[in-house]
Amino acid sequence: MQTDYVLDNIGAVLEADGSALDRVVKSQVLLRDLKELSGLERVWRRRFPEPPARTVVELGGHDLLVWGARVEIYVIAEQSA
């Protein structure tokens, strides 16, 4: 659920700037626990039929994410032509 929520927000920001999720060329995903990778992967494949380059980093016990967050995503996207 959090991955969908984050990607919805990223999609809205990209659209406001003249781009879209299908223009993402690189992403970085921070996960609190790598055990959640399979859930992330299910959502990722649905949202990105042709997935962009991606780096996934497990944060483990480090509290670097926003309180309560299980996932944080950063993207680089091309402008729409």
Secondary structure in CASP SS format (residue, H / E / C, confidence):
PFRMAT SS
TARGET T0000
AUTHOR 0000-0000-0000
METHOD secondary structure of the structure
MODEL  1
M C 1.00
Q H 1.00
T H 1.00
D H 1.00
Y H 1.00
V H 1.00
L H 1.00
D H 1.00
N H 1.00
I H 1.00
G H 1.00
A H 1.00
V H 1.00
L H 1.00
E H 1.00
A H 1.00
D C 1.00
G C 1.00
S C 1.00
A C 1.00
L H 1.00
D H 1.00
R H 1.00
V E 1.00
V E 1.00
K E 1.00
S E 1.00
Q E 1.00
V E 1.00
L E 1.00
L E 1.00
R C 1.00
D C 1.00
L H 1.00
K H 1.00
E H 1.00
L H 1.00
S H 1.00
G H 1.00
L H 1.00
E H 1.00
R H 1.00
V H 1.00
W H 1.00
R H 1.00
R H 1.00
R H 1.00
F C 1.00
P C 1.00
E C 1.00
P C 1.00
P C 1.00
A E 1.00
R E 1.00
T E 1.00
V E 1.00
V E 1.00
E E 1.00
L C 1.00
G C 1.00
G C 1.00
H C 1.00
D C 1.00
L C 1.00
L C 1.00
V C 1.00
W C 1.00
G C 1.00
A C 1.00
R C 1.00
V E 1.00
E E 1.00
I E 1.00
Y E 1.00
V E 1.00
I E 1.00
A E 1.00
E C 1.00
Q C 1.00
S C 1.00
A C 1.00
END
